[in-house]
Amino acid sequence: MTITKELLYFIRAILFGITVGYLVFYFVVFFKPWTEKTFGFKKIDVDLWWWGGITVAVLTGIIIALLMM
């Protein structure tokens, strides 16, 4: 059984999209204090920030994977 180039490109695009989404998620999670200080927000709701970070990470990962295909 041989793996075609197209299948390798597809796997690479999916894995890269997952990696980018993962990195975006951690960027969003760990920069909450910086965002509050920079934009002058008193306190951002943790649940809103968490689910917003997940949404942005998933969408970014999907877009990057589609761009690489």
N, C-alpha and C positions, 0 to 999 in steps of 0.2 A: 504494500500500500504506500503510495507516494502522496505527499502533500503538495498541492499546487501553489503557485505564487499568489494567486488570488486569495486562497484560504489563509496563507501566511499574512498577507496585507490586512485581511479582515480581522484576524486575531490580534495583530499588532495595533490596529486602530481601536478595537474594543479595550484592550489592556491600557493603552495610552489614555483613552477617555476616562477609564476608571481611576487611573493615577492622577490625572489632572483634577477630577472631581474631588478626590480625597484630599489633595493639597489645597484646593480652594476652600473646602470645608474647614480645615484646620486654620487656614489664614483668617477666615471669618470668625471662628470661635475665639481665637487668641487675641484678636485685635478689637474686642468689644470695649475695653477700658480706653484705648487710644481713640476710638470713634466717639465715645462719650465726651472725652476731653476736647477733642478737636472741633466738633460741631456744637458743643455746648449743651448737649442733652443732659438733663438731671439724672435720669436712670432709665435705661432701656429694659423692657420686660425680657426676662431670660428665655421664656418660652417662645416669644416672638423672634428673638435673636436666633435661637436654636433652630426653629423650623424654617426661618428665612435662610439661614446658612445651609441647611440641608437642601432646600429648594434651589438655591443658586448653584450649589455644588453639583447636583444631579443634572440640571439644565446645561451647565458649562461642560460637564463630562460628555453628555450626549452630543452637544454641538461640536466639540472637538473631535469626537469619534466619527461623526458624519463628515466633517471636513477632511479627515484623513482617508476616508474610503474612496 
